Structures are given as C-alpha cells and as structure tokens.
Amino acid sequence: MAEAFVKTFKRDYVRMNPIPDASTALQPIDQWMEDYNSEHPHSRLGYRSPRQYIASLKAAECPV
C-alpha cells in the first residue's frame, strides 16, 4: 500500500512541479498532502478522495 502511495504521489505531484533542490521540495508537501486527502480521486475509493470516502461511510453507518 505504501508503494502505491509513493508512486501516485510522485506521478501526480512531484513530477508535475519543478523541484531544483531538497528545500524547494519540502515547501509544498503539506499542501500536496492536503490535496491528496481531500480532492484527489482514488480509483479504489470509487473515484472519491479519502475524506469523501470516510464521510460517506459515517453517513451510511448512522441512519438516524
């Protein structure tokens, strides 16, 4: 699972942005992680973000 995350993260975030050095690479990571968890669609989650998926589970668990 970790390997899939790293592959996706590198493909969709790191390679899409110019990163000349390590300090430049560290700056946007928090923003990328936020996007990955709240906006980025995941095929295994029905093309929803992790937060959207978790929200759908909570809504389904409590019918009241």
N, C-alpha and C positions, 0 to 999 in steps of 0.2 A: 504494500500500500504506500509506503514511504517513497519507493522508487517511482511510482506513478505520479505522486505529488510533485517530486523534484522534476521529472520530465515535463509535466504540464506547466509548472511554474517557469522553468527555463524557456520553454517554447512560447508561452503566451505573454511573458513579462520581460524576462531578461534579454532575450534576443530581439525584442521589439524596441528596445531603448538603448541609446548609446551609453556605454559604460567604459570610460577610459581607464579607471583605476578603482581600487577597493573602496576608498572613501566615498566615491561617487556612487558606487553600487549599494552602499549601506543606507544612503539617504531615502530612497523611495520604497524600501522594503515594507515599512508599516502600511503605507498607502496601498501597495500591491496586495498585501495580505488582507486588508480590509475589503478590497475589490474582489479578491478570490473568494472570500467567505460570504459576501453579501450580494454580489452582482454576477459573477462568472457562472455560466450554466455548466452543470456536470451531467454527463450522459447517464451515469449510474443512479442519479437522483431525479431522473425524469426531466432532465434539462432545466433543473432549478438550482439555485445556489444552496449551499449548506444551510444558511439561515432560513431561506424559504422552505426548504425541506423540513427542518425542525419545527418551524411554525405550523406546517400542515399536519405534522404528527400530533402536536399538542392540541390542535383543534379537533382532530379526529378522536383522540382519547377521551375527551370530556364532552359528551353530547349535551350537557346542560347549559 
